[in-house]
C-alpha cells in the first residue's frame, strides 16, 4: 500500500524517492517542475485536491520550476510565485536535491537593476532567458546571485535569508495613475511595435494598439485603472495588437479566449 511504502521510505536514510510503476510520486527534499507529457500542453494547477477541470487556477509552461510543498499518491501540492495549488502526477516531474544542476535565480546588474533568470528543467537550459524586475533592494550586492521561491523573500547562495523585497511594479496598485501622458504612451507603443516588426512586418501600420494613448488616459480618468497597466495587458494578450482576435474582432484582452478554442474570442 502507499502508506506502507511511505513509512518504509521515510525510515530509510538512503532512499530518495517513491515510485508508482515508472512514475516518481514522492521525494524527501528537492523541487518540482512542469512536465506535461502531451506535446504542446502546459501543467494545470488546480484549486483543490479534486483536480477537477472546474477548479483550474492557472497553468505553468513546460519546464518551469515549482516549489514542491507536498505529494501523495493522488496529487502534488506546489507553489508557483505566490500561488499555491495542486497538480496531477502525470504533469509534474521531481528532482531530488542531490540531482539539482541549476535553478531559477535573481541577480542585480552592475547598475542595480534586478533580473530574474528562469531555468527550463526539462531541457537543462536557461532558455527562458531573464526579465527585469526593477530596482534591486539595498540588501543585495550587484552581480551576486540570490534565490527566492515566491519572488519576495530572498536568500543568498549559501541558503541564508537576506531580506524581503516587494517589487514595485508587481505590487503597485492598479488604481494608481501613471505619470505618462497620452503622447508618451503612443510613443512607447510605436517603439514596442518596432521591436516586433521582425515577427509582424506590418505591425507599424496595422497593429490595433496604434494611437490608443488618448483612449487609455480617458479610461484611466473615468474608471481609475492605470493606463500603463491596461496597455501592458493589451500588449500581452493581443500579441502587440497583431493577433487574429485583435485584428478581426478588436479583442485586445483575450476576453472569452481559451487555449482550447482561441478562435472563439
N, C-alpha and C positions, 0 to 999 in steps of 0.2 A: 504494500500500500504506500501511498505518498507519505503518510505520517511516519511509517517505519523507515522509509528511505531518508526522510528529513532528519529524523533522530540519529540515524547512523552517520549521516553526512556531518551534522553539527558536532558529533562526538569524535570524529576522525580528523586529526590535525593536518593530515596530508591531503585530504580530499578537497578539491577546488570547485566541483560542480556536480549538480544532479542532472542526469539525462532522463528524458522520457522518450524512448526509442532513440532516434538520432538527433533529438532536439534538446538543447540545454534549457532547463527551466528554472535553475537557481544557482547562484554563486554566493560565496561568502562576502567578498568585497571586490568592487570594480565599478564598471559603468555599463550602460546600455546604449545602443544606437538603433536608429530606424532602418529596418531592412525587410520591407515587404517584398516577398519573392515573386510577386506578379509584376512583370515588366511595365515600367511607367507609372506604377502606383506608389502612393505615399503611405506611411504608417498612420492609422487613425487613432486619435486619443479620445477616450470616452469619459463621460462624467461620473459613471459608477461601474461597479463590477459586473453588471449585467451584460456589458459590451453590446448593448442594443443599438441599432442604427439611429434610433430616435434620440439617443444620448450622446451623439458625437459632439465633441467640444471643438476640436481642431484637427489638423493633420501635420505631420512632420516629414520633410523631404528625405529621400533615400540617403543614408549615410550620416545623418546629423546626430550629434551627440545628445544623450539624455541622461538625467540624473536617475540612477536606479534606487528607488526607495524601498520596494518590497516585491517579492514574487512568490506565487503559489503554483500549484499545478493547473490553475484555471486562468490566471491573469498576471500581468506585470504592472506594478504601480510605478509611474515615472513622473519626473518633473521636467518641463520644458520652459526655461525662463522662469516666470513667476507662476505658471500654471501647473497644477498637479492633476493627473488623471490616470486612466487605466488603458492598457493596450493588450492585444492578443499576442500569445507567444509566437504565433506564426509570423508576426510583423516586427519582432524585436530580436536583436542579437546581443549576446552578453560578451564582455571582455573581462576576465579575471584581472585583478590588479597587477599580477605578475606578468601579464601579457600586453599591458598598455604600452604602445610605442609612442604615441603622441596624443594630444588632446587640445581642445579649444583653449585659447589664452588671450589676454589683453596686454597691450603694451603702449606706453606713451611715446610719441615720436620725439625727435630732438627739439621740437618746438612746443611739446607738451600736449599734443592732440592725441587723445586716447583712441586706439583702434582695436576692434575685436576681430581676431583671426579664427575662423571656423574650420574645423578639421572634418574631412569626409572619411569616416572609419571604414566604410565599405570598400574603398579603393586606396586607403592609406595615403591620403594626399590632402594638402591644404588647397585643393582645387576650388573650394567655395570662395577663396580669397578673404579679404578683410573689409570691414566697413567702419567709417569713423563714427565715434560715439559723441565726441565733443571734447571740451577741455578736461584734461585729467585732474583728479583731486590732488591736493598738496601732499598726501602721504605716499604718493607714487614717485619713483625715480625714473626719469626719462630713459628709454631704451631697455628697461628691465621688464621681464615677463611677470604677469600676475594671472591668477586663476579665480574664477567665480562661477558658481553653479546657478545663480539667479540674476547675475548682472548688477548686483547691488553690494553684496558682501564679498570682499576680496582677500585673498591670501597670497603670500609670495611663493617663490619656487621651493622653499623648504616646507611649505604647508602651514606656515604661521599666519594667523589672521592679522591683517594690517589696517583694515578700515572699511567703513561703509560709505558708499557714494551713490547718490540717486542722479543718474544722467539728466541734465537739464531738459533737453527736448523730449525725452521719453516720458518724463513726469510732469511737464508743463501742462497746465490746464488748457483744454481745447477752447475754453471760454476767453482765454487771453487774446487780445487783439495784436496782430502783427504790426511791426513798425514799417513794413514795406508798403509803398504806395502802389496804386494800380499800374502805373507806368513801370515801376521796378519789377512787379510780378510779370508783366508782359515781356520785359527784357529777359528775365530769368527763363521764362517759357521758351523763348526763341533760342537761348543758349543751350537749353536742355535738348531741344529738337535738333540742334546742330550735332550734338553728340550721338544721337540715334539715327542720323541720316544714312549711315552705312547700312544699317538694317532696314530702314524705311527711307529710300531715296526721295520720296515725295513728302516727307514729314514737314518740311519747312513751308509747304504751301497747302497741305491737306489735313494736317492734324486738327482735331476738334478742340484742342487747347488754345489755339491761336486767338489772341485778343480777348481772353477771358478775364483779364486783370480787373477791369471796372466792375464786371458782374460779381466776381469773387469778393471784392470790397463791399459791394452792396449787400450781399448775403451776410457777410461778417457784421455789418452795421445793423441789419434787421434781426438776425437770429442769434447774434453773439457767439458765433463759431469762427475760430481763427481762419482767416483766408488762406494762409500758407499751409495749414493743416488740410483744408479742403483740396487745395491744389495738389498736395503730395499724394492724397488718397486717389484723386483722379488720375494722376500720372501712373501710379502703381496699377490700378485696376483696369485702365484703358490702354496699357502699353503706350503711354505718352500720346494718347488720343488717336492711335492708329489701329486699334483692334477692330475686328469686324463689327462688334456690337456698338462701338463708339462711332464708327464711320456710317453705318446704316441705320442705327436707332438712336444715336446721340446718348447712349448709355455709357457714361464715363465712370461709373462707380460699381459696375458689376452687379447691379440690382437684379435679383432673381436669376443670376447666372450661377450655375452649378457645374462642377467638374464633369459630372455625368452627362450633362446636356448644355454645354456652353453656348450653343446657338439659340437657346430659348430665351435669353435675357432680353 
